[in-house]
Amino acid sequence: MGLTALLGVLLSPVSWIHHFLAVVVVIGAILADGRSRRRIAIAAGTAAFFALTIPWWGRSLLSQPDVPALAARVVEDGFGIAAVVLVVILAWLGPRGVRGGSGGSSPPGSALPAADRRATGI
């Protein structure tokens, strides 16, 4: 669900800043069952980052003559760049987080009960 939400935001030609509400779902996906300190730290860092007004910082940097325009544009696009990073993080954490495991070394869907795997086609 988190990957679908993020990819929808990233791929939509009409994605605006308020569409990043999908990050709430992603934070939940990162957090999983809340047993892993690593996942808690990543989720907290993600929430803190998206609570900041980074795109607006980049916009204000554009008006500064001593700041390179490319650097200001990178800051302005910080949420989009972070969304790409979150896609990588979700892929790296893998599906095992559903049951408290860490990493993505198990085959897809193995953390799901057999009935859920059959229902989802995994």
C-alpha positions as CSV (number, residue, x, y, z in Angstrom):
1,M,0.0,0.0,0.0
2,G,2.8,2.4,0.9
3,L,4.6,1.8,-2.4
4,T,1.4,2.3,-4.4
5,A,0.7,5.6,-2.6
6,L,4.2,6.9,-3.2
7,L,4.4,5.9,-6.8
8,G,1.0,7.5,-7.4
9,V,2.3,10.7,-6.0
10,L,5.6,10.5,-8.0
11,L,4.1,9.4,-11.3
12,S,1.0,11.6,-11.4
13,P,1.3,14.7,-13.7
14,V,-0.9,16.6,-11.3
15,S,0.7,15.8,-8.0
16,W,0.6,18.7,-5.6
17,I,2.1,19.1,-2.2
18,H,-1.1,18.1,-0.4
19,H,-0.9,14.7,-2.2
20,F,2.0,13.8,0.1
21,L,-0.6,12.8,2.7
22,A,0.3,9.4,1.3
23,V,3.4,9.7,3.5
24,V,1.2,8.9,6.5
25,V,0.5,5.5,5.0
26,V,4.2,5.1,4.2
27,I,5.2,5.9,7.8
28,G,2.8,3.2,9.0
29,A,4.3,0.7,6.5
30,I,7.8,1.6,7.7
31,L,6.8,1.3,11.3
32,A,5.1,-2.1,10.8
33,D,4.3,-3.5,14.2
34,G,6.6,-1.1,16.0
35,R,8.9,-3.7,17.5
36,S,12.1,-2.7,15.6
37,R,14.1,0.2,16.9
38,R,15.5,0.7,13.4
39,R,12.0,1.0,11.9
40,I,10.9,3.4,14.7
41,A,13.9,5.6,14.0
42,I,13.3,5.6,10.2
43,A,9.6,6.3,10.7
44,A,10.3,9.2,13.2
45,G,12.9,10.7,10.9
46,T,10.5,10.5,8.0
47,A,7.7,12.2,10.0
48,A,10.1,14.9,11.1
49,F,11.4,15.5,7.6
50,F,7.9,15.9,6.1
51,A,6.8,18.1,9.0
52,L,9.3,20.7,7.8
53,T,8.5,23.2,5.1
54,I,11.4,22.2,2.9
55,P,9.9,23.1,-0.5
56,W,9.2,26.6,0.8
57,W,12.8,26.9,2.0
58,G,13.9,26.1,-1.5
59,R,11.5,28.7,-2.9
60,S,12.9,31.4,-0.6
61,L,16.5,30.3,-1.6
62,L,15.7,31.1,-5.2
63,S,15.5,34.8,-4.4
64,Q,18.9,34.8,-2.7
65,P,21.6,35.9,-5.2
66,D,24.4,34.1,-3.5
67,V,22.7,30.7,-3.7
68,P,23.1,28.7,-6.9
69,A,19.7,28.1,-8.6
70,L,20.4,24.4,-9.0
71,A,20.9,24.0,-5.2
72,A,17.7,26.0,-4.5
73,R,15.8,23.8,-6.9
74,V,17.1,20.6,-5.2
75,V,15.9,22.0,-1.9
76,E,12.6,23.0,-3.4
77,D,12.1,19.5,-4.7
78,G,13.1,17.9,-1.4
79,F,9.8,16.1,-0.8
80,G,9.9,14.5,-4.3
81,I,13.5,13.4,-3.7
82,A,12.6,12.1,-0.3
83,A,9.6,10.2,-1.8
84,V,12.0,8.4,-4.2
85,V,14.3,7.6,-1.2
86,L,11.2,6.2,0.7
87,V,10.4,3.9,-2.2
88,V,14.0,2.5,-1.9
89,I,13.6,2.3,1.9
90,L,10.3,0.4,1.6
91,A,11.9,-2.0,-0.9
92,W,15.0,-2.5,1.4
93,L,12.9,-3.2,4.5
94,G,10.9,-5.8,2.6
95,P,7.6,-7.5,3.4
96,R,8.9,-9.3,6.5
97,G,8.1,-6.2,8.6
98,V,4.5,-7.4,8.7
99,R,5.4,-9.9,11.4
100,G,8.3,-8.1,13.0
101,G,11.2,-9.4,10.9
102,S,13.8,-7.2,9.5
103,G,15.2,-7.0,6.0
104,G,13.8,-8.4,2.7
105,S,15.6,-11.7,2.5
106,S,12.5,-13.9,2.5
107,P,10.4,-14.5,-0.6
108,P,7.6,-12.0,-1.3
109,G,4.4,-12.8,0.6
110,S,6.1,-15.3,3.0
111,A,5.2,-13.1,6.0
112,L,1.5,-13.4,5.1
113,P,-0.7,-16.3,6.3
114,A,-1.4,-18.8,3.5
115,A,-5.0,-17.7,3.2
116,D,-3.9,-14.1,2.7
117,R,-1.3,-15.1,0.1
118,R,-4.0,-17.0,-1.8
119,A,-6.4,-14.0,-1.6
120,T,-3.8,-11.5,-2.8
121,G,-2.2,-13.8,-5.4
122,I,1.2,-13.5,-3.7
